[in-house]
Amino acid sequence: MNNKNVRLSVNINKIALIRNSRGGNAPDLVQVAKDCETFGADGITIHPRPDQRHIRYSDIPALKEVVKTELNIEGNPTKEFMAQVLEHQPHQCTLVPDLPNALTSDGGWDTVKYGDLLTDIVAELSTNGIRVSLFIDASPSMVEGAAKVGADRIEFYTGPFAALYRTNPSKAIENHVIAAELAERHQIGVNAGHDLNLNNLRYYHQMVPNLLEVSIGHALICDALYYGLENVIGMYKHQIRPF
């Protein structure tokens, strides 16, 4: 079980999506990022996609300038994406194997099949002082592959966990515990994200060893419509407090 402090990184993609739907600058993405930190967020996550339907590459410089905790940039390591990451030097880069037309992330890297590709990309980012996390399914073989390519961290895709949690929590968490224990033996930190929410986050935190950070956007922004952003960040932080 995990009794460590776990960091909450707030994914602000949905804020950008609302802004883009009307043009202009409302809501102000930079101000929201600053407010999230003021309200207790331990980091800000952004995930620019090729169509830039929410976060735009042009948002990155302003966010890098104001984020005081930790900026995490997620995405598929295309040539354009890598150029942005290397130029703006976020604290962490999370590599995600999204297809160009993906609605949302729906699976992790095959770190065995793409081992050579990932080894080169991880090395380039690491040489530039950027912590590298790989978005993977909670599988021992994928953890082993992540260790071989030199990743600092892995981020477990928690979509399947969230779906099964409703009916069978112990079964839902089983492979995440096994994979996290293996990651700890390889001295790889564990992050997690996708469909984590106020209903399942505490259980996930309590059960998964070596968990360092959760990245949450969609559910948190949905909850903020009812409770307000400041209250919701506090509510999510409460779920991952040490016990």
Number of C-alpha atoms within 10 A of each C-alpha: 14 17 16 16 15 20 19 22 26 26 26 24 21 20 20 23 18 16 18 18 11 10 10 9 12 13 16 12 22 20 12 15 23 17 14 22 21 12 15 19 22 21 23 26 24 28 22 21 22 19 10 14 15 21 23 18 17 11 15 21 13 11 20 18 11 13 17 15 15 17 24 26 23 23 22 19 19 11 8 11 18 17 11 17 23 15 12 15 20 21 17 22 28 23 24 22 20 19 14 10 9 11 9 10 16 16 18 22 21 19 24 17 11 12 17 12 13 24 18 13 19 23 16 15 18 17 10 13 14 20 19 22 26 29 27 24 25 25 19 17 15 23 28 16 22 29 20 16 21 19 24 20 24 28 26 27 26 23 18 16 25 21 14 14 18 11 10 11 16 13 12 19 21 14 17 24 20 15 23 26 20 20 23 15 10 15 14 21 19 24 24 25 21 23 21 25 19 17 12 16 19 17 17 26 26 18 18 23 23 24 29 19 21 25 24 22 24 19 15 25 21 15 18 15 10 10 14 13 19 16 15 20 23 13 15 20 20 13 20 24 15 12 11
